Amino acid sequence: MTSYAARPSIDYPTPRDPTPPRPSVEAVPVSTHAFGVNWTAALSTYRNERRDCANPKPNEDRVRIDPATGLIVLADGITRTTDSKGVYPDPSPSAQAADLFCATVVSARKQFSSLSLQALRSIVEQGNEALREFNAQRFPRPDFACNDRAGVAMTVGVVEGETLWLASIADCFCIGVRKGTPLRFAWEKTSHSRAEYVRLGEIAARELLRNKPGTPVSYGALTGEQEALPFVEYSVIPLNDITRLVFSSDGLLRVAQEDPHCLTSMTPGELVRHGRRFDSVHNETDDKTVVALDRLTP
């Protein structure tokens, strides 16, 4: 089992009102830290350039990295509906939910000296319960529109020795790299719902498709509802020949689909810049957060 030095978790919130992004040639900040004795962790995050809001939409991605427990948790707050004047909520309940989920997972991880699937489920369920309490207080009568429940897509990974314990829901993802080849360890779980989501429209789709186990076109998101939990996927992955792990929000999903080999070598900052170039080509925009764990060479 890898021995992790005792140090506090590293929180990477994004400034509440960052300067609007400039052209994609600018440098993107990257934070790099030791992660146990075998890995280094590097992170970059960037707020989107959403233009259909009357005010800047905050970055709703959140990350916590805890080298002491081998934990990476990435939560992507689900986009909210603007009010009648096109104003996006600020502070964003989705950003607050992402913060809360990450903090809860960091605390819950410390309850277990070693991992098992049962322990990992408990960690995720504690995060979901925290969201239930948040929403019960903030949105006692949710309407799936401006008063919709706050929720997150997420990926939780724990590196324990040469094993990765992984949990994910919705469209955050995790890629492993073996001998220069990218491998999908956790992949998006929403594309099967996309056509029906578009047909119904955002508000109706939330009500009719989200967290409806047994419905073929349903998708999951952690909102505190118990019905969300069957949508969480768990896996245990040996890392003996894995040289890189990439955890990302869905802002880089198109990059991972169309240019997957860039994930094998680009730094997080380069990946964010690459993703913004894809945005300009496809007229898309989303928050982008990526963590790369790179194995140290002897």
Secondary structure, DSSP 8 states (H G I E B T S, - for coil): ---------EE----SS------TTS----EEEEETTTEEEEEEEE-----SSSS-----EEEEEETTTTEEEEEEE------TT----SS-HHHHHHHHHHHHHHHHHTT-SS--HHHHHHHHHHHHHHHHHHHHHH-SS--SSTT----EEEEEEEEETTEEEEEEETT-EEEEEETTEEEEEE----GGGHHHHHHH-HHHHHHHHBT-TT-TT-B--BSS-GGGGGG-EEEEEE-TT--EEEEE-GGGHHHHHH-GGGGGT--HHHHHHHHHHHHHHHT----EEEEEEEE---
